[in-house]
Amino acid sequence: MVDMLNKGVTPVVFDKGSVGACGDLSPMSQMALVLLGEGERSSQGRAMSGAEAMKAAGVNADPV
C-alpha cells in the first residue's frame, strides 16, 4: 500500500455508503480493492481501473 501511494495511485473512496457499526470498514475495503487490481482510482478528473493504475505506476498488484 505504501508503494502504491508513493507512486501516486490514490483509490477512489466514497464518503457515504456504509451504515455498519465500523465506520472505517467500507473505505478500507475500497482502498484494498485497488491493491488487488480491482476498484478504481481517479487522478486529475480521469478515472481508471485499479489494475490499469497499478500497471501504469509499476506497482505489482498480484495477490500473494
Secondary structure, 3 states (H helix, E strand, C coil): CHHHHHCCCCECCCCCCCCCCCCCHHHHHHHHHHHCCCCEEEECCEEEEHHHHHHHHCCCCCCC
